[in-house]
Amino acid sequence: MYKFFKRLIDIICSLIGLILFSPILLVVALLIRINLGSPVFFTQTRLGKDGKEFKMIKFRTMKDSLDKFGQLLPDEQRLTKFGKILRSTSLDELPELINVLKGDMTLVGPRPLLVEYKELYSERQFRRHEVYPGITGWAQINGRNAISWNERFELDVWYVDNISFLLDMKILVMTILKVIKRDGINEQGQASMSKFTGNK
């Protein structure tokens, strides 16, 4: 029953959010255009519910700097001070409200990860795809990018098994507090979080 209302809540909240945050979205887009150039948005194919692929939309936070071989430089070299501010305040995540409105994502759920991870999950870890991916989730309020992949996946699966309205409300409130405190934004020694390379 809650799954039906969850989608209804997503539609209402994402629509209201896009309207209320439209001035902020416009200002951030303009600042990105000035500081980083175009494009303003960063889109990337991610895995959604049941392992289906979709295009996730975020604000761009990195330059497209290349090395002498024409390859992109490491993230930590392309991430600017302005980009770090966008990430630490989670402003780069606001365009994902479009994904929520479209039905690719939900407000609360396991974060959508790279397509290349699909074949690396264990059967248990893949259970995170039994629900729609979210803008924020149980793992995000319990360490965000500062916890290990195994811990993150266990938290995601726990959420799948315990999903409820009250849990979602708790996650949303805790997310706001985490953003204010700017906790767990980066993994130690990384610009964000190191790539998942499988289970050893």
C-alpha positions in Angstrom: 0.0 0.0 0.0 2.7 2.5 1.0 4.5 1.9 -2.4 1.5 3.5 -4.1 1.4 6.5 -1.8 5.2 6.7 -2.0 4.9 7.4 -5.7 2.2 9.9 -5.1 4.3 11.7 -2.5 7.2 11.7 -4.9 5.2 13.4 -7.7 3.8 16.1 -5.4 7.0 16.8 -3.5 9.3 16.8 -6.6 6.8 19.2 -8.4 6.6 21.5 -5.5 10.4 21.3 -5.0 11.1 22.2 -8.6 8.8 25.2 -8.4 10.1 26.4 -5.0 13.8 25.8 -5.8 13.5 27.2 -9.4 15.3 30.5 -8.4 18.1 28.5 -6.8 18.3 26.2 -9.8 18.6 29.2 -12.2 21.3 30.9 -10.1 23.3 27.7 -9.7 23.0 27.1 -13.4 24.3 30.6 -14.2 27.2 30.2 -11.8 28.2 26.9 -13.3 28.1 28.5 -16.8 30.4 31.3 -15.6 32.8 29.1 -13.5 32.9 25.8 -15.5 31.4 26.7 -18.9 28.9 24.4 -20.6 27.2 22.1 -20.3 25.6 23.1 -17.1 24.1 19.6 -16.4 26.0 16.3 -16.0 24.0 13.3 -17.2 25.1 9.7 -16.6 23.5 6.3 -17.2 22.8 4.7 -13.8 21.0 1.5 -12.7 17.5 1.9 -11.5 14.8 -0.4 -10.2 15.2 -4.1 -11.3 18.6 -3.1 -12.8 17.0 -1.0 -15.6 19.1 1.8 -16.9 18.2 5.5 -16.9 19.8 8.9 -17.3 20.5 10.6 -14.0 20.7 14.4 -14.1 22.9 16.5 -11.8 24.6 19.9 -11.9 28.1 19.7 -13.3 30.9 20.1 -10.6 34.0 19.2 -12.6 36.1 20.6 -15.4 36.7 18.5 -18.6 40.5 18.8 -18.3 42.4 16.2 -20.3 46.0 14.8 -19.9 48.5 14.7 -22.8 46.9 11.5 -24.1 43.5 13.0 -24.3 42.2 11.2 -21.2 40.2 12.9 -18.5 42.3 13.8 -15.5 41.5 12.2 -12.1 38.4 13.6 -10.3 40.4 15.3 -7.6 42.3 17.4 -10.3 39.1 18.3 -12.1 37.0 19.1 -9.1 37.1 22.9 -8.5 36.5 24.9 -5.3 33.2 25.9 -6.7 32.4 22.3 -7.5 33.3 21.3 -3.9 30.8 23.9 -2.6 28.1 22.5 -4.8 28.8 19.0 -3.5 29.1 19.9 0.2 25.8 21.7 0.1 24.2 19.0 -2.1 23.0 21.7 -4.5 24.4 19.5 -7.4 21.7 16.9 -6.5 18.7 19.3 -7.0 18.2 18.4 -10.7 17.5 14.8 -9.7 14.0 16.1 -8.7 13.4 15.8 -12.5 14.3 12.1 -12.3 11.9 11.7 -9.4 9.1 13.5 -11.3 9.7 11.3 -14.3 9.5 8.1 -12.2 13.2 7.1 -12.7 13.9 7.8 -9.0 12.3 8.4 -5.7 13.0 10.9 -2.9 14.2 8.1 -0.5 16.0 4.9 -1.6 19.4 3.5 -2.3 21.6 5.8 -4.4 21.7 5.0 -8.1 25.2 3.6 -9.0 27.2 3.1 -12.1 26.1 0.6 -14.8 29.6 -1.0 -14.7 28.9 -2.3 -11.2 26.0 -4.5 -12.3 28.1 -7.6 -12.8 30.1 -7.0 -9.7 27.3 -7.3 -7.1 26.6 -10.4 -5.1 23.1 -11.7 -5.2 22.4 -10.1 -1.8 23.9 -6.7 -2.9 21.8 -6.7 -6.0 18.7 -6.6 -3.8 19.2 -2.9 -3.5 17.5 -2.7 -6.9 14.3 -4.1 -5.7 13.2 -0.5 -5.0 13.6 2.7 -7.0 16.9 4.5 -6.3 16.6 7.7 -4.3 18.1 11.2 -4.0 18.9 10.2 -0.4 18.8 7.0 1.5 19.6 5.0 4.7 23.3 4.7 3.7 23.5 8.5 3.1 22.5 9.3 6.7 24.7 6.6 8.1 28.0 7.7 6.6 27.3 8.9 3.1 30.6 8.5 1.1 32.8 7.9 4.2 31.8 4.3 4.7 33.0 1.2 2.9 31.1 -0.4 0.0 30.1 -3.4 2.0 28.7 -1.3 4.8 26.8 0.8 2.2 25.3 -2.2 0.5 24.2 -3.7 3.8 22.5 -0.5 4.7 20.8 -0.4 1.3 19.5 -4.0 1.7 18.3 -3.2 5.3 16.3 -0.3 3.9 14.7 -2.6 1.2 13.6 -5.0 4.0 12.3 -2.2 6.3 10.9 0.4 4.0 8.0 2.5 5.6 6.6 6.0 5.6 8.0 6.7 9.1 11.5 5.5 8.0 11.4 7.7 4.9 10.4 10.7 7.0 13.3 10.0 9.4 15.7 9.7 6.5 14.6 13.0 5.0 14.9 14.9 8.3 18.3 13.3 9.0 19.5 14.2 5.5 18.8 17.9 6.1 20.8 17.7 9.2 23.7 15.9 7.4 23.7 18.5 4.7 23.8 21.3 7.2 26.7 19.6 9.1 28.3 18.6 5.7 29.1 15.1 7.2 30.6 12.2 5.2 30.9 14.1 1.9 34.1 12.5 0.8 36.0 9.2 1.4 39.3 9.9 3.0 41.9 10.6 0.3 39.3 10.8 -2.5 37.4 13.5 -4.3 34.2 11.6 -3.6 34.2 7.8 -3.2 36.5 5.2 -4.7 35.0 2.9 -7.3 33.5 -0.5 -6.4 35.7 -3.2 -7.8 33.7 -6.2 -6.6 33.7 -8.6 -3.7 37.1 -10.0 -2.7 
